[in-house]
Amino acid sequence: MPKRKKVSKDPQKTLDTFSEKRARGRPYKIRGSEVSGRSYNYHLIFSQTWEVLGEQLLRAKTEEDVLQAFEGTSYKNEFEHIASLVLAVLNDPAFPKRDKEARITFLADSLAARGVVTARTSRDICGKARAMERAKSPHRIVRKEFYVECSCGYKGPARDDACRKCGAEIPLSFDGLLTTRAF
């Protein structure tokens, strides 16, 4: 009986070649969909609580003031880890001075990455996601049509996935079309 060949620890060709190469460009630190989703949630939170939180946050000078502003709400645990980031965003020179909605959007977009990337990058990610959402077409497919040749003799376009003459429905898969039925 022949001896078994020695199995190498690092084979030349691996079975899983997909995970070896990374994508082109700089690897991202956080997913854009995660940032834009969190921004949407923060926007809802701030929209609902701005009457209570707004003045306190705008007057905040320290992290303790920021935590004190969230003290009466159920969102204290959400924002206690990023209190320093909240304070930095509120003191940002680009922070809107007058418009309530602009302040809410700026704050929500800046905090969405939770400090993994800078507040400016977080706002850029959210802006790109909103631009992609606006670019989507508002139109939807209302009806799809097929050209059918039915056993009743009708040849022409179908209506509502059925023969216009006898109402025979088009099967969902081609398997139903290819098999012959025994009656």
Secondary structure as the mmCIF struct_conf table of DSSP 4:
data_model
#
loop_
_struct_conf.conf_type_id
_struct_conf.id
_struct_conf.beg_label_comp_id
_struct_conf.beg_label_asym_id
_struct_conf.beg_label_seq_id
_struct_conf.end_label_comp_id
_struct_conf.end_label_asym_id
_struct_conf.end_label_seq_id
HELX_LH_PP_P HELX_LH_PP_P1 PRO A 2 SER A 8
BEND BEND1 LYS A 9 ASP A 10
BEND BEND2 GLN A 12 LYS A 13
BEND BEND3 LEU A 15 LEU A 15
TURN_TY1_P TURN_TY1_P1 PHE A 18 GLU A 20
BEND BEND4 LYS A 21 LYS A 21
HELX_LH_PP_P HELX_LH_PP_P2 ARG A 22 ALA A 23
BEND BEND5 ARG A 24 GLY A 25
HELX_LH_PP_P HELX_LH_PP_P3 ARG A 26 TYR A 28
BEND BEND6 LYS A 29 ILE A 30
HELX_RH_AL_P HELX_RH_AL_P1 GLY A 32 ARG A 59
BEND BEND7 THR A 62 THR A 62
HELX_RH_AL_P HELX_RH_AL_P2 GLU A 63 PHE A 70
TURN_TY1_P TURN_TY1_P2 GLU A 71 GLY A 72
BEND BEND8 THR A 73 THR A 73
TURN_TY1_P TURN_TY1_P3 SER A 74 TYR A 75
HELX_RH_AL_P HELX_RH_AL_P3 LYS A 76 PHE A 79
HELX_RH_3T_P HELX_RH_3T_P1 GLU A 80 ILE A 82
HELX_RH_AL_P HELX_RH_AL_P4 ALA A 83 LEU A 90
TURN_TY1_P TURN_TY1_P4 ASN A 91 ASN A 91
TURN_TY1_P TURN_TY1_P5 PRO A 93 ALA A 94
BEND BEND9 PHE A 95 PHE A 95
BEND BEND10 LYS A 97 ARG A 98
HELX_RH_AL_P HELX_RH_AL_P5 LYS A 100 LEU A 111
TURN_TY1_P TURN_TY1_P6 ALA A 112 GLY A 115
BEND BEND11 VAL A 116 VAL A 117
HELX_RH_AL_P HELX_RH_AL_P6 ALA A 119 ALA A 135
BEND BEND12 LYS A 136 LYS A 136
BEND BEND13 PRO A 138 PRO A 138
STRN STRN1 TYR A 147 GLU A 149
TURN_TY1_P TURN_TY1_P7 SER A 151 CYS A 152
BEND BEND14 GLY A 153 GLY A 153
STRN STRN2 LYS A 155 PRO A 157
STRN STRN3 ARG A 159 ARG A 159
TURN_TY1_P TURN_TY1_P8 ASP A 160 ASP A 161
STRN STRN4 ALA A 162 ALA A 162
TURN_TY1_P TURN_TY1_P9 ARG A 164 CYS A 166
HELX_LH_PP_P HELX_LH_PP_P4 ALA A 168 ALA A 168
STRN STRN5 GLU A 169 GLU A 169
HELX_LH_PP_P HELX_LH_PP_P5 ILE A 170 PRO A 171
BEND BEND15 LEU A 172 SER A 173
TURN_TY1_P TURN_TY1_P10 PHE A 174 PHE A 174
HELX_RH_AL_P HELX_RH_AL_P7 ASP A 175 LEU A 178
BEND BEND16 THR A 179 THR A 179
HELX_LH_PP_P HELX_LH_PP_P6 THR A 180 ALA A 182
#
